[in-house]
Amino acid sequence: MMSGAGQAAKPADPIREGSTLILPITGMLAPRGLGGSTYYDTIADRVREAAADPKVGAIVMPIRSPGGYVWGCAEAGDAIFEARASKPVVAVADPYCFSAAYWLATQGSAFYCTTSGDVGSVGVRSGHTDMSGFESKIGMVTTLIASSPDKIAAHPHAPLSDEDRGELQEMVDASNVAFAAAIARGRGIKAGEVAVIHGTGKTFSAAQATANGAIDGVMTLRDVVAKYSTGRARLSLMRRQAAAMEMALAI
């Protein structure tokens, strides 16, 4: 052990001394190539980079998004959940955070909503458009030729068959199970509690969501940034998060 002038300097604690990174998540969420406002892979990459950067002590994600595609959502959510093991990752609905964006927000260390904001719309939806009636009115008939009926399943030029409807429903149900599991993991609750606390498609005001226990409170983006720019608040959140995870694993 060295002492006096020759004593080695203590390494800086990035959680205490690092800067706060603001990572906005806005508009329609999509995998790269589908024309969304924000790409899932961009979110995942930036979160991972910030988690590994010793100059960053906390990540704040202001969210203003109606949601987006299922494709890529789980992967971005996993990146956020993994990052919170090394430093606080705090989401704030500013002012709205719905559906797929809600999935991402619940994977952070904490989740807030601004005073006038709304959150929720937990669930998955798909759809089918039957254009056959319109085509018949304009004297148009579409004939599809495919290598297999599977290649043109649920096509829009005829009513949806019972078989195709069943397959679409199975896909929606499977994605919804994954959604609930992600929320349960992120918030440290049982999957069976998700519907009661977070709803099954409804949206909630900031006050309602707080009363339900769906979010951690009502705070503006400015307030969240100010709070988690201090080392004491960051460490306190990390400790509460660790304790909540231990309790969830013990259940």
Sequence and secondary structure as in RCSB ss.txt:
>XXXX:A:sequence
MMSGAGQAAKPADPIREGSTLILPITGMLAPRGLGGSTYYDTIADRVREAAADPKVGAIVMPIRSPGGYVWGCAE
AGDAIFEARASKPVVAVADPYCFSAAYWLATQGSAFYCTTSGDVGSVGVRSGHTDMSGFESKIGMVTTLIASSPD
KIAAHPHAPLSDEDRGELQEMVDASNVAFAAAIARGRGIKAGEVAVIHGTGKTFSAAQATANGAIDGVMTLRDVV
AKYSTGRARLSLMRRQAAAMEMALAI
>XXXX:A:secstr
   GGG       HHHHSEEEE  EEEEEE TTS  SEEHHHHHHHHHHHHH TTEEEEEEEEEEEEE STTHHH
HHHHHHHHTTTS EEEEEEEEEETHHHHHHTTSSEEEE TT EEE  S        HHHHHHTT       SSGG
GGTT TTS   HHHHHHHHHHHHHHHHHHHHHHHHHHTS GGGHHHHH SS EEEHHHHHHHTSSS B  HHHHH
HHTTSHHHHHHHHHHHHHHHHHHHH 
